[in-house]
Amino acid sequence: MAALTLEMAEKAVKAAQAKARDQGTPMTVTVVDEAGRLVLSARGDGAGFFTPETSRGKAVAAAAFRRPTKEMVRLRDSSPAFWSNISNVLHGEALPSIGGVPVLSGGKVIGAVGCGGGSGEQDHLCAEAGAAAIANG
């Protein structure tokens, strides 16, 4: 299994920021490894002051639960007590809010990209672009 490197994270940040520019929204992009450890975070010009924390929480959630956070939001309907409280239980380290996407290599999660600054859907699209930049090499 490949390790997520700084060079890979830089590609992800560039791709996600490019997608954010295309959408006309400021964006913070955070990349974590498979254990949720920070690899790189970049706050885009004009992004909100709390977006580094929310983008990291989304990335950590995507890495920890091995799925896009967009799916976690949908799961709230089936297990609202769990999904609504996970951020509190984990002291804000993981945020199951739209905008985090795992990075896969050889079918294994090697990290995740989290984005914050736009709408949930904009954040998700930017995170997807970042994850794809790593996965597609």
C-alpha positions in Angstrom: 0.0 0.0 0.0 1.3 3.4 -0.9 1.9 6.0 1.8 0.3 9.4 1.3 3.2 11.8 0.7 3.6 15.6 0.9 4.0 15.7 -2.9 0.7 13.8 -3.3 -1.0 16.2 -0.8 0.3 19.2 -2.7 -1.3 17.8 -5.9 -4.6 17.3 -4.1 -4.5 20.9 -2.7 -3.8 22.3 -6.1 -6.6 20.3 -7.8 -9.2 21.2 -5.1 -8.2 24.9 -5.1 -8.6 24.9 -8.9 -12.1 23.4 -8.6 -12.9 26.0 -6.0 -11.8 28.8 -8.3 -14.0 27.3 -11.1 -16.9 27.5 -8.7 -16.0 31.0 -7.6 -15.7 30.2 -3.9 -12.9 30.5 -1.4 -11.8 27.2 0.0 -9.5 25.7 2.6 -8.2 22.2 1.7 -6.8 19.8 4.2 -5.1 16.4 3.5 -4.6 13.8 6.2 -3.1 10.3 6.1 -4.9 7.1 6.8 -4.8 7.7 10.6 -6.1 11.2 10.3 -2.7 12.8 10.9 -2.2 16.2 9.1 -0.1 16.1 6.0 -1.0 19.5 4.5 -3.6 22.3 5.0 -3.9 25.4 2.9 -6.4 28.2 3.6 -7.5 29.8 0.3 -7.6 33.6 0.0 -10.9 34.8 1.5 -11.8 31.5 3.2 -13.5 31.8 6.6 -11.4 31.9 9.7 -12.6 28.5 11.0 -12.3 26.6 7.7 -8.9 25.0 8.6 -10.6 23.3 11.5 -13.7 22.2 9.7 -11.8 21.0 6.6 -9.5 18.9 8.8 -12.5 17.5 10.7 -14.1 16.4 7.5 -10.9 14.8 6.2 -10.4 13.0 9.5 -14.0 11.7 9.4 -13.5 10.5 5.8 -10.3 8.7 6.7 -11.6 7.2 9.9 -14.9 5.9 8.5 -13.4 5.0 5.1 -16.2 6.8 3.2 -17.2 10.3 1.8 -18.7 12.4 4.5 -21.6 13.0 2.2 -22.6 9.4 2.9 -22.3 10.0 6.6 -24.8 12.8 6.4 -27.3 10.5 4.7 -26.7 7.9 7.4 -27.9 10.3 10.1 -31.4 9.2 9.2 -30.8 5.6 10.0 -28.7 6.2 13.2 -29.3 9.8 14.2 -27.9 9.4 17.8 -24.6 8.1 16.6 -24.0 10.4 13.6 -25.3 13.5 15.3 -23.0 13.0 18.3 -19.8 11.6 16.8 -18.2 15.1 16.6 -18.8 15.7 20.3 -17.6 12.2 21.3 -14.4 12.7 19.3 -14.0 16.3 20.7 -14.3 17.9 17.3 -11.5 15.8 15.7 -13.9 14.2 13.2 -16.7 16.2 11.5 -19.2 14.1 9.5 -20.3 17.0 7.4 -20.3 17.2 3.6 -16.9 18.0 2.2 -14.5 15.0 3.0 -13.5 12.3 0.6 -11.1 9.3 1.2 -8.1 8.8 -1.0 -7.8 5.3 -2.3 -4.7 3.4 -3.6 -4.9 -0.2 -4.6 -8.4 -0.4 -3.1 -7.1 0.8 0.3 -7.7 4.1 2.0 -4.4 5.9 2.4 -5.8 9.3 3.5 -8.5 11.8 2.9 -9.1 15.3 1.6 -11.4 17.7 3.4 -12.6 21.0 2.2 -14.4 23.9 3.8 -15.5 27.4 2.6 -18.3 26.9 0.2 -21.7 25.1 0.4 -21.6 21.5 1.3 -21.9 20.4 -2.3 -19.1 22.8 -3.3 -16.9 21.4 -0.6 -17.6 17.9 -1.7 -16.8 18.6 -5.3 -13.5 20.2 -4.4 -12.6 17.3 -2.1 -13.5 14.8 -4.9 -11.2 16.8 -7.2 -8.4 16.6 -4.7 -8.8 12.9 -4.0 -8.9 12.2 -7.7 -5.7 14.1 -8.3 -3.9 11.7 -5.9 -5.6 8.5 -7.1 -5.0 9.3 -10.7 -1.4 10.0 -10.0 
